[in-house]
Structures are given as structure tokens and as C-alpha cells.
Amino acid sequence: MKHFYPDYVQQFRCIAAACPDSCCQGWDVVIDEEAEAAYTKVKGEFGNRLRQAIFTDGDGDRVFRLAEAKKCPFWGEDRLCEIYKTLGEDHLCRTCALFPRLTMDYTVFTEHTLALACPEAARLILSSDNALAAFDDTECDACEAYDAETMRLLLRARRRAAAILTAEQPLSERLGALTRFAREEQATLTGFTEESEEYSILELYKTMDYIDEHNRARFLRAAEKPLDSPKNERGLTKLALYWLYRYFLTAIDGLDLLSPVRFLTASVRLVSRLAAEDGDLVKAAQLYSKEIEQSYDNMALFGL
């Protein structure tokens, strides 16, 4: 197994109470079997709190029952984790121990990155230069899980897509060129592409779930705005490259190149408009990722 890491993965350190947002608020915390088994053995009042907080949700997952304002019940007033402070890092459930680290496992190689939904991860991702160059060395050996030659085709196409995104052109032109390239590669991959594209991004954002309903109206307003010449094209290019390397190779499963490219182009456009409101690209990207990218249901609407 070969592993590929952008520089920012090794640089990441959780900033805990100094974080401007928190992964301890807004999401369900899924508890793995090993962690729950350990929690059953914790004695005293804290052990009772742990066990009383766990229940099975509608999806059949074991989760913590969220407190007021969708907070994890063990996120303290000091903005620190009570489980970490009381029991130690080894007793964190897998969800909390790993976030925001992400692994894209393609059987014979694994690419590692961070989730934009974490403010510190977003800062690192959007401030790093050439951080994704490590992925350009990715090679695919023979593999029983999928056709290795198809993966090699996708790797070559991804390198070409990255070149399109970094060309000396306005961002809107590069995104358009990427979409055209994806359609051409889709035809190469499967022998056909869609004859027409019935795909309303605005309608898509209307149907999505939001942690904070105030963001629904904000996202819809942004989706309706034209993509004017953004002020931070360099930062938006890094964002586009991040999503390219995060999702392009998922086409190995359904041979669908158009979905990851549609997500990329729609997301860059929306984040650009959100960032134009207050001039903070990192904050806009992190908010978008937390509301959209961290939701399985929302990403399924994009075909991912």
C-alpha cells in the first residue's frame, strides 16, 4: 500500500478552545463499538452520563444525544471535550479521534487529506502552496478491486484537469473548460455523455438539509448571483484543486466523471459569492463544507 500526503496533513494540529467554530456542535457523533464498550466500563457519575447520552438514531447508528443548540453533551463551557479531559485521548470515539483527517483508500494506494469543515484545516489548505503536488506522483498497480488501466486513465485525466484549473485564464473560463474536458473524458471512459444537462444548482441547494436554517437563505441568495470576477482567484484555485483531488478518482466506482466536476464547479462558484460578502474565503469555504460537504444526503444529491 502506497500513501500520499499533502504537506498540510502533517502540519495540522487541533487548536481546541481557540477554534472559531467547533466540530462538537451541529453534527451527530457516531460512536463505534470499541468506544461504546469502553464507555460501559467507566465508573461513577461520569460513566452514568456517558451511558445515558448514547442512543440509536433513525439510521441505526449509535450516537450521543445532542444538547441545546445541537451541542455534543460532553463539550464543556470551556469549549474543551470532557471525555478527553476525564478519560484521555485514547477514549475518544473513532469519529472524534480522526476528524478532520480523511483517507481516500483505492486498495493499492491511499491519498490523505483534511476536511474543509474544520476551520484550522481550511486555513492550512487555502494557505498552502503546491500542497497537492504529492498526489501527482500517484501510480496504480494491478488491482483486483477495479480495472487498473481505468484508474490510470483517471489519474492522467486528473493531472490534465489540474493543468486546466491552473492555466492563465479567468476563473470562470477555467471552470467552463474543466466542464468541457470532463464531458470529453466521460465519452472516452464510457462511450457516451448526456445529450442535455438538466441540472439546476439553485433547485439542488433548495432541497438540501442545513444545520443552521439561516444558511439556507444565505446560500440561495449566493447561488442566484452571477459569478463576477472574484477578488481571490488564487485562493479559489486552491479550493478547486482541493476538491479535484478529493473527489475525481471516486469515478472508479460508477465511471461517472461529471458528478465530481459538477460539484467542484458549483461549489467554487458558491463559495466565491459567499466570500464576496465579507472578504473571508477561509470562513466561507469552511461554512460551505460544514453545511454541504459533511452531509451524506447533501452530497448524494450531487451524485457523490
Secondary structure, DSSP 8 states (H G I E B T S, - for coil): -EEE--HHHHH----GGG-SS-TTBSS--B--HHHHHHHTT--HHHHHHHHHHEEE-TTS-EEE--BGGGB-TTB-TTSSBHHHHHH-GGGS-HHHHHTTEEEEE-SSEEEEEE-TTSHHHHHHHHH-SSGGGGGGG------SSS-HHHHHHHHHHHHHHHHHHTSSS-HHHHHHHHHHHHHHHHHHHHS---SS----HHHHHHHS--SSTHHHHHHHHHHHS-----S-HHHHHHHHHHHHHHHGGGHHHH---HHHHHHHHHHHHHHHHHHHHHS-HHHHHHHHIIIIIT-HHHHHHTT-
